Amino acid sequence: MWPSAFSIIAVNKTKQHHKEEALTLSVEHAARLIGVSRATVYRMVRDGELRAIRVGRRVLVLKKPLMEMLEAEEDTSRL
């Protein structure tokens, strides 16, 4: 049996959704990415070293500034 048009549209939208990149990272994911503890990430957010937003009780680290920080660090380590 052929899939309905509705199921094809739903599958295509799901595929598009998964292709979109997240704009934020959980504290746990950010910690793993930069190789530090969760407590260190929370401290870095508190001290303004990492930009983050609060959604309810969750703290989400902004991905773009984190990646820019890592790239800048990588550039200075090459010198």
Backbone as CSV, one residue per row, in Angstrom:
resi,resn,N_x,N_y,N_z,CA_x,CA_y,CA_z,C_x,C_y,C_z
1,MET,0.836,-1.181,0.000,0.000,0.000,0.000,0.883,1.246,0.000
2,TRP,0.507,2.254,-0.752,1.256,3.501,-0.845,0.993,4.360,0.379
3,PRO,2.019,5.070,0.857,1.798,5.967,1.998,0.914,7.136,1.594
4,SER,0.161,7.618,2.541,-0.712,8.755,2.252,0.126,10.027,2.113
5,ALA,-0.462,11.019,1.488,0.224,12.306,1.329,0.538,12.906,2.684
6,PHE,-0.360,12.715,3.648,-0.145,13.250,4.987,1.092,12.636,5.626
7,SER,1.265,11.318,5.510,2.428,10.679,6.140,3.725,11.110,5.462
8,ILE,3.701,11.353,4.165,4.902,11.823,3.460,5.266,13.220,3.940
9,ILE,4.276,14.104,4.071,4.535,15.455,4.554,5.073,15.415,5.970
10,ALA,4.492,14.567,6.818,4.941,14.460,8.211,6.387,13.989,8.271
11,VAL,6.755,13.019,7.451,8.125,12.511,7.439,9.079,13.598,6.968
12,ASN,8.711,14.341,5.919,9.570,15.406,5.410,9.770,16.498,6.445
13,LYS,8.706,16.879,7.152,8.841,17.904,8.184,9.721,17.405,9.319
14,THR,9.611,16.138,9.681,10.441,15.568,10.739,11.902,15.588,10.323
15,LYS,12.197,15.238,9.090,13.574,15.268,8.604,14.126,16.686,8.624
16,GLN,13.311,17.662,8.221,13.760,19.053,8.245,14.026,19.501,9.671
17,HIS,13.169,19.090,10.586,13.328,19.479,11.986,14.647,18.957,12.539
18,HIS,15.010,17.728,12.193,16.247,17.148,12.715,17.488,17.762,12.072
19,LYS,17.345,18.386,10.918,18.480,19.024,10.268,18.814,20.363,10.917
20,GLU,17.832,20.975,11.574,18.071,22.260,12.218,19.012,22.072,13.389
21,GLU,19.945,22.987,13.525,20.895,22.906,14.628,20.347,23.598,15.850
22,ALA,20.625,23.023,16.984,20.205,23.625,18.241,20.993,24.910,18.478
23,LEU,20.330,25.887,19.064,20.984,27.155,19.375,21.568,27.152,20.782
24,THR,21.162,26.167,21.570,21.634,26.078,22.951,22.106,24.668,23.251
25,LEU,22.872,24.570,24.330,23.344,23.273,24.822,22.992,23.161,26.293
26,SER,22.709,21.950,26.725,22.519,21.743,28.154,23.858,21.968,28.850
27,VAL,23.793,22.233,30.133,25.029,22.403,30.905,25.879,21.130,30.800
28,GLU,25.236,19.986,30.868,25.962,18.718,30.777,26.684,18.579,29.440
29,HIS,25.990,18.907,28.349,26.588,18.792,27.017,27.736,19.792,26.854
30,ALA,27.528,21.021,27.308,28.587,22.038,27.224,29.813,21.586,28.019
31,ALA,29.583,21.005,29.192,30.697,20.535,30.025,31.488,19.450,29.308
32,ARG,30.787,18.497,28.706,31.472,17.424,27.966,32.235,17.997,26.784
33,LEU,31.637,18.963,26.104,32.254,19.553,24.912,33.570,20.250,25.238
34,ILE,33.625,20.957,26.354,34.850,21.692,26.686,35.723,20.968,27.710
35,GLY,35.257,19.815,28.166,36.101,18.978,29.032,36.215,19.456,30.469
36,VAL,35.118,19.992,30.996,35.118,20.438,32.389,33.891,19.852,33.092
37,SER,33.797,20.092,34.382,32.656,19.581,35.144,31.438,20.484,34.961
38,ARG,30.271,19.966,35.323,29.056,20.776,35.294,29.197,21.977,36.221
39,ALA,29.796,21.758,37.381,29.976,22.852,38.339,30.808,23.971,37.731
40,THR,31.815,23.616,36.958,32.651,24.624,36.304,31.840,25.421,35.289
41,VAL,30.978,24.741,34.535,30.132,25.446,33.564,29.200,26.403,34.293
42,TYR,28.567,25.952,35.383,27.695,26.839,36.159,28.482,28.057,36.675
43,ARG,29.716,27.835,37.122,30.549,28.948,37.603,30.867,29.904,36.472
44,MET,31.203,29.354,35.302,31.529,30.190,34.148,30.318,31.027,33.723
45,VAL,29.128,30.450,33.797,27.906,31.198,33.483,27.714,32.301,34.516
46,ARG,27.848,31.962,35.786,27.681,32.938,36.868,28.652,34.098,36.744
47,ASP,29.902,33.786,36.365,30.947,34.801,36.259,30.943,35.547,34.917
48,GLY,30.022,35.182,34.032,29.923,35.871,32.744,30.898,35.378,31.688
49,GLU,31.589,34.287,31.951,32.524,33.737,30.965,31.796,32.993,29.851
50,LEU,30.633,32.449,30.153,29.780,31.772,29.178,28.426,32.446,29.188
51,ARG,27.861,32.649,28.012,26.515,33.214,27.922,25.496,32.088,27.984
52,ALA,24.442,32.313,28.733,23.407,31.304,28.897,22.066,31.977,29.119
53,ILE,21.014,31.206,28.945,19.666,31.660,29.247,19.047,30.687,30.234
54,ARG,18.075,31.159,30.947,17.351,30.303,31.879,15.959,30.081,31.301
55,VAL,15.576,28.822,31.207,14.238,28.439,30.756,13.635,27.636,31.893
56,GLY,12.752,28.284,32.632,12.240,27.648,33.839,13.391,27.479,34.813
57,ARG,13.631,26.247,35.220,14.741,25.963,36.133,16.019,25.552,35.395
58,ARG,15.913,25.338,34.085,17.065,24.884,33.300,17.946,26.042,32.883
59,VAL,19.229,25.793,32.863,20.198,26.741,32.324,20.673,26.161,30.997
60,LEU,20.557,26.960,29.931,20.982,26.519,28.611,22.085,27.442,28.115
61,VAL,23.208,26.855,27.757,24.369,27.601,27.284,24.160,27.926,25.806
62,LEU,24.376,29.182,25.446,24.249,29.587,24.043,25.401,28.992,23.244
63,LYS,25.052,28.271,22.206,26.044,27.496,21.455,27.013,28.377,20.661
64,LYS,26.509,29.393,19.965,27.368,30.206,19.102,28.485,30.894,19.884
65,PRO,28.179,31.593,20.990,29.277,32.212,21.749,30.265,31.180,22.308
66,LEU,29.762,30.011,22.693,30.659,28.967,23.194,31.614,28.512,22.100
67,MET,31.074,28.272,20.898,31.913,27.822,19.788,32.911,28.908,19.381
68,GLU,32.482,30.176,19.425,33.399,31.281,19.111,34.526,31.352,20.144
69,MET,34.190,31.130,21.403,35.195,31.140,22.460,36.217,30.020,22.231
70,LEU,35.725,28.843,21.859,36.630,27.722,21.617,37.512,27.975,20.398
71,GLU,36.938,28.562,19.348,37.726,28.878,18.150,38.799,29.919,18.451
72,ALA,38.454,30.924,19.247,39.432,31.951,19.614,40.565,31.342,20.428
73,GLU,40.212,30.442,21.324,41.222,29.762,22.143,42.131,28.906,21.258
74,GLU,41.529,28.247,20.273,42.308,27.420,19.354,43.267,28.285,18.530
75,ASP,42.802,29.446,18.100,43.651,30.364,17.327,44.837,30.860,18.138
76,THR,44.634,31.187,19.406,45.736,31.686,20.223,46.714,30.568,20.578
77,SER,46.234,29.335,20.629,47.139,28.233,20.968,48.027,27.841,19.792
78,ARG,47.677,28.266,18.589,48.483,27.968,17.411,49.703,28.876,17.296
79,LEU,49.690,29.983,17.975,50.808,30.935,17.871,52.074,30.427,18.484
